[in-house]
Amino acid sequence: MKKNSLYNTSNISLFQYLFAIAVILVHSGRLTSYEPVHFGLKSMLGRLAVPFFIVCASFFLKPSLRDARKMKTYLVKIVKTYLFWSCVYLPYAWVFFSSLHLPVYLFPAGVLIALLYLGMCYQLWYIPAFLLGLFLVNQLVKRLGMVWTGLITFLLYCWGLIETYSAYLDTTSLLKGYQLYSNLFFTARNGLFYTPIFIFMGYYLYDHFHAQTFRVHRWQKVALAFGLFCLEGLIIFQHEGIDKNFFLLLPFVTVYLVNACLRSSFLKSYDLQYLKQMSMALYFSHPIFIEWARYGFSNVPLSYPDRGKLIFVTALLGSHLFGLAMLSYHSWQKEEKNRSLEKEVL
């Protein structure tokens, strides 16, 4: 049990864990042949995960803008984690580059691009995108203030909306401009166009946490925003674009959901920090088990959706076992540290 605090971090940990499972679901491939359900799971439910992570992280980071030491400690920790997992997935990146039949002398450049932009594996793009977005938003807030920062991050996000709504923008100069951009930079899901608006939303929620906008009718606002998000999904589903990373309603659904979770009394008296740690283990490790399962089940005579379900279950179990091992190791380390301190005292 833990003491009550202003924020319900236990609820946040629970949702982070659930969204980590949603990420595994998205990366496992198609789980159903029914197209509307597939779209709902992969292109809508799955798209809530990373924005939720970003808004939560930036909400708790906002006070650190005035404390350079705390911000530096956080950044060092996240960079170390990123470099560790980048090394783990270096063989995966090597196999991917080899499949492109690129000259060997281009591999170092490919590794550098992966490290700084795309990620060594398909889930690692989040860290460099978050760090770049954090730097950009912090500079904008410092130099221009929150109002201009909000406007600029929204306009940047609108550039990414072009890929989602590309089927409705056919033959327009906007789409042609975006296609020229994507030929060079692959995607707008990066630290310039994607993450800044969610970082800003986290900062805005922190600054206005006690305002009436966030205090009253919390879950009703979540329901309304999610309903509008679903309507937007129906519009996109009718004519799907190049990709579906950007939704106009996504920042609003996310910030209202984080707000409601922080204020909820559900599970508030329980310490669910281990679920947050488990969510990190699931997020970073699941591609290992997904790729093993894809290779292992490649010759099994199953339909594509059934193979996807099998991959999902395998990855879910494998990443959970890894998470439990990680938690056990951290617990052992903590006990050893406590024993060492006791010996020093004695």
MOMO-V168430 format. One record per pair of residues at least 4 apart in sequence whose ideal C-beta (glycine too) atoms are under 8 Angstrom apart, sorted by the first residue. I is the first residue (numbers start at 1). GAP is how many residues later the second one is. If there is no record, write none. Layout:
BEGIN
I;GAP + I;GAP
END
This chain:
BEGIN
1;268 + 1;269 + 1;270 + 2;8 + 2;267 + 2;268 + 2;269 + 4;264 + 4;265 + 5;4 + 7;5 + 7;255 + 8;4 + 8;253 + 8;254 + 8;255 + 8;256 + 8;257 + 8;258 + 8;259 + 8;260 + 9;4 + 9;253 + 9;263 + 9;264 + 10;4 + 10;257 + 10;258 + 10;259 + 10;260 + 10;261 + 10;262 + 11;4 + 11;250 + 11;251 + 11;253 + 11;255 + 11;256 + 11;257 + 12;4 + 12;44 + 12;246 + 12;249 + 12;250 + 12;264 + 13;4 + 13;259 + 13;260 + 13;261 + 13;262 + 13;263 + 13;266 + 14;4 + 14;253 + 14;258 + 14;261 + 15;4 + 15;37 + 15;242 + 15;246 + 16;4 + 16;36 + 16;37 + 16;40 + 16;259 + 16;260 + 16;263 + 17;4 + 17;258 + 17;259 + 17;261 + 17;262 + 17;265 + 18;4 + 19;4 + 19;29 + 19;30 + 19;33 + 19;34 + 19;260 + 20;4 + 20;29 + 20;258 + 20;259 + 20;260 + 20;262 + 20;263 + 21;4 + 21;261 + 21;295 + 22;4 + 22;23 + 22;24 + 22;26 + 22;27 + 23;4 + 23;23 + 23;26 + 23;27 + 23;100 + 23;259 + 23;260 + 23;263 + 24;4 + 24;258 + 24;262 + 24;266 + 24;288 + 24;291 + 24;292 + 24;295 + 25;6 + 25;16 + 25;17 + 25;20 + 25;21 + 25;287 + 26;15 + 26;16 + 26;20 + 26;23 + 27;95 + 27;96 + 27;259 + 27;260 + 27;263 + 27;288 + 28;262 + 28;280 + 28;281 + 28;283 + 28;284 + 28;287 + 29;275 + 29;278 + 29;279 + 29;282 + 30;8 + 30;12 + 30;274 + 30;275 + 30;278 + 31;7 + 31;10 + 31;274 + 31;277 + 31;278 + 31;281 + 32;5 + 32;6 + 32;9 + 32;273 + 33;5 + 33;270 + 33;271 + 33;272 + 34;4 + 35;4 + 36;4 + 36;201 + 37;4 + 38;4 + 39;4 + 39;5 + 39;194 + 39;198 + 39;201 + 40;4 + 40;5 + 40;193 + 41;4 + 41;5 + 42;4 + 43;4 + 43;190 + 43;193 + 43;194 + 43;201 + 44;4 + 44;185 + 44;186 + 44;189 + 44;203 + 47;4 + 47;197 + 47;198 + 47;200 + 47;203 + 48;4 + 48;202 + 48;205 + 48;206 + 48;209 + 49;4 + 50;4 + 50;76 + 51;4 + 51;147 + 51;199 + 51;200 + 51;203 + 52;4 + 52;202 + 52;205 + 52;206 + 53;4 + 53;73 + 54;4 + 54;76 + 54;79 + 54;141 + 54;144 + 54;145 + 54;148 + 55;4 + 55;143 + 55;144 + 55;146 + 55;147 + 55;150 + 55;199 + 55;200 + 55;203 + 56;4 + 56;146 + 56;202 + 57;4 + 57;73 + 57;145 + 58;4 + 58;76 + 58;79 + 58;140 + 58;141 + 58;142 + 58;143 + 58;144 + 58;145 + 58;148 + 59;143 + 59;144 + 59;146 + 59;147 + 59;199 + 59;203 + 60;146 + 61;4 + 61;10 + 61;13 + 61;73 + 61;141 + 62;140 + 62;141 + 62;144 + 62;145 + 63;4 + 63;7 + 63;143 + 64;6 + 64;7 + 64;10 + 65;6 + 65;73 + 65;76 + 67;4 + 68;4 + 69;4 + 70;4 + 71;4 + 72;4 + 73;4 + 74;4 + 75;4 + 75;56 + 76;4 + 77;4 + 78;4 + 78;49 + 78;52 + 78;53 + 79;4 + 79;52 + 80;4 + 81;4 + 81;46 + 81;203 + 82;4 + 82;42 + 82;45 + 82;46 + 83;4 + 84;4 + 85;4 + 85;35 + 85;36 + 85;39 + 85;199 + 86;4 + 86;28 + 86;29 + 86;33 + 86;34 + 86;38 + 88;200 + 89;4 + 89;31 + 89;32 + 89;35 + 89;198 + 90;4 + 90;21 + 90;30 + 91;4 + 92;4 + 92;28 + 92;29 + 92;195 + 92;199 + 93;4 + 93;17 + 93;18 + 93;21 + 93;27 + 93;28 + 94;4 + 94;13 + 95;4 + 96;4 + 97;5 + 97;9 + 97;10 + 97;13 + 97;14 + 98;4 + 102;4 + 102;5 + 102;8 + 106;4 + 107;4 + 108;4 + 109;4 + 110;4 + 111;4 + 111;9 + 112;4 + 113;4 + 113;5 + 114;4 + 114;5 + 114;6 + 115;5 + 115;13 + 116;12 + 117;8 + 117;11 + 117;73 + 118;7 + 118;68 + 119;4 + 119;5 + 119;6 + 119;7 + 119;8 + 119;9 + 120;4 + 121;166 + 122;165 + 123;160 + 123;161 + 123;163 + 123;164 + 124;4 + 124;160 + 125;4 + 125;64 + 125;65 + 126;4 + 127;4 + 128;4 + 128;62 + 128;63 + 129;4 + 129;60 + 129;61 + 129;62 + 129;65 + 129;66 + 130;4 + 130;61 + 130;65 + 130;69 + 131;4 + 131;60 + 132;4 + 132;58 + 132;59 + 132;60 + 132;63 + 133;4 + 133;58 + 133;59 + 133;61 + 133;62 + 133;63 + 133;65 + 133;66 + 134;4 + 134;57 + 134;61 + 134;65 + 135;4 + 135;56 + 136;4 + 136;55 + 136;56 + 136;60 + 137;4 + 137;12 + 137;16 + 137;59 + 137;62 + 137;63 + 137;66 + 138;4 + 139;4 + 140;4 + 140;8 + 140;9 + 140;12 + 140;13 + 141;4 + 141;5 + 141;8 + 141;62 + 144;4 + 144;5 + 144;8 + 145;4 + 146;4 + 146;54 + 146;57 + 146;58 + 146;61 + 147;4 + 148;4 + 149;4 + 149;51 + 150;4 + 150;50 + 150;54 + 151;4 + 152;4 + 152;44 + 153;4 + 153;43 + 153;44 + 153;46 + 153;47 + 154;4 + 154;43 + 155;4 + 156;4 + 156;36 + 156;37 + 156;40 + 156;41 + 157;4 + 157;36 + 157;37 + 157;39 + 157;40 + 157;89 + 157;94 + 158;4 + 159;19 + 159;29 + 159;34 + 160;4 + 160;28 + 160;29 + 160;33 + 160;34 + 160;85 + 160;86 + 161;4 + 161;85 + 161;86 + 161;87 + 162;4 + 162;7 + 162;12 + 162;13 + 162;16 + 162;26 + 163;15 + 163;19 + 163;24 + 163;25 + 163;78 + 163;79 + 163;80 + 163;82 + 163;83 + 164;72 + 164;77 + 164;78 + 164;79 + 164;80 + 164;81 + 164;82 + 164;83 + 165;4 + 165;71 + 165;76 + 166;4 + 166;9 + 166;12 + 166;75 + 166;76 + 167;72 + 167;73 + 167;74 + 168;71 + 168;73 + 169;5 + 169;6 + 170;5 + 171;4 + 172;4 + 173;4 + 174;4 + 175;4 + 176;4 + 177;4 + 178;4 + 178;10 + 179;4 + 180;4 + 181;4 + 181;7 + 182;4 + 182;5 + 182;6 + 182;60 + 185;5 + 187;56 + 187;58 + 188;4 + 188;5 + 188;6 + 188;57 + 188;58 + 189;4 + 189;5 + 189;54 + 189;56 + 189;57 + 190;4 + 190;5 + 191;4 + 191;5 + 192;4 + 194;4 + 194;51 + 194;52 + 195;4 + 196;4 + 197;4 + 197;54 + 198;4 + 198;53 + 198;56 + 199;4 + 200;4 + 201;4 + 201;50 + 201;53 + 201;54 + 202;4 + 202;53 + 202;56 + 203;4 + 204;4 + 204;51 + 205;4 + 205;9 + 205;50 + 205;53 + 205;54 + 208;5 + 208;6 + 209;5 + 209;50 + 209;53 + 210;4 + 210;5 + 211;4 + 212;4 + 214;4 + 214;42 + 214;45 + 214;49 + 215;48 + 217;4 + 218;4 + 218;38 + 218;41 + 218;42 + 218;45 + 218;46 + 219;4 + 219;41 + 220;4 + 221;4 + 221;35 + 221;39 + 222;4 + 222;31 + 222;34 + 222;35 + 222;38 + 223;4 + 224;4 + 225;4 + 225;24 + 225;27 + 225;28 + 225;31 + 225;32 + 226;4 + 226;27 + 226;31 + 227;4 + 228;4 + 228;21 + 228;24 + 229;4 + 229;18 + 229;20 + 229;21 + 229;23 + 229;24 + 230;4 + 231;4 + 232;4 + 232;15 + 232;16 + 232;17 + 233;4 + 233;14 + 234;4 + 235;4 + 236;4 + 236;5 + 236;8 + 236;11 + 240;4 + 246;4 + 249;4 + 250;4 + 251;4 + 252;4 + 253;4 + 254;4 + 255;4 + 256;4 + 257;4 + 258;4 + 259;4 + 260;4 + 264;4 + 267;5 + 272;4 + 273;4 + 274;4 + 274;53 + 275;4 + 276;4 + 277;4 + 277;46 + 277;49 + 277;50 + 277;53 + 278;4 + 278;42 + 278;45 + 278;46 + 278;49 + 279;4 + 280;4 + 281;4 + 281;38 + 281;41 + 281;42 + 281;45 + 281;46 + 282;4 + 282;37 + 282;38 + 282;41 + 285;4 + 285;33 + 285;34 + 285;37 + 285;38 + 286;4 + 286;29 + 286;30 + 286;32 + 286;33 + 287;4 + 288;4 + 288;30 + 288;31 + 288;34 + 289;4 + 289;25 + 289;26 + 289;28 + 289;29 + 289;30 + 289;33 + 290;4 + 290;21 + 290;24 + 290;25 + 291;4 + 292;4 + 292;22 + 292;26 + 293;4 + 293;17 + 293;18 + 293;21 + 293;22 + 293;25 + 294;4 + 294;17 + 297;5 + 297;10 + 297;13 + 297;14 + 297;17 + 300;7 + 300;10 + 302;4 + 302;5 + 302;8 + 303;4 + 304;4 + 305;4 + 306;4 + 307;4 + 308;4 + 309;4 + 310;4 + 311;4 + 312;4 + 313;4 + 314;4 + 315;4 + 316;4 + 317;4 + 318;4 + 319;4 + 320;4 + 321;4 + 322;4 + 323;4 + 324;4 + 325;4 + 326;4 + 327;4 + 328;4 + 329;4 + 330;4 + 331;4 + 332;4 + 333;4 + 334;4 + 335;4 + 336;4 + 337;4 + 338;4 + 339;4 + 340;4 + 341;4 + 342;4
END
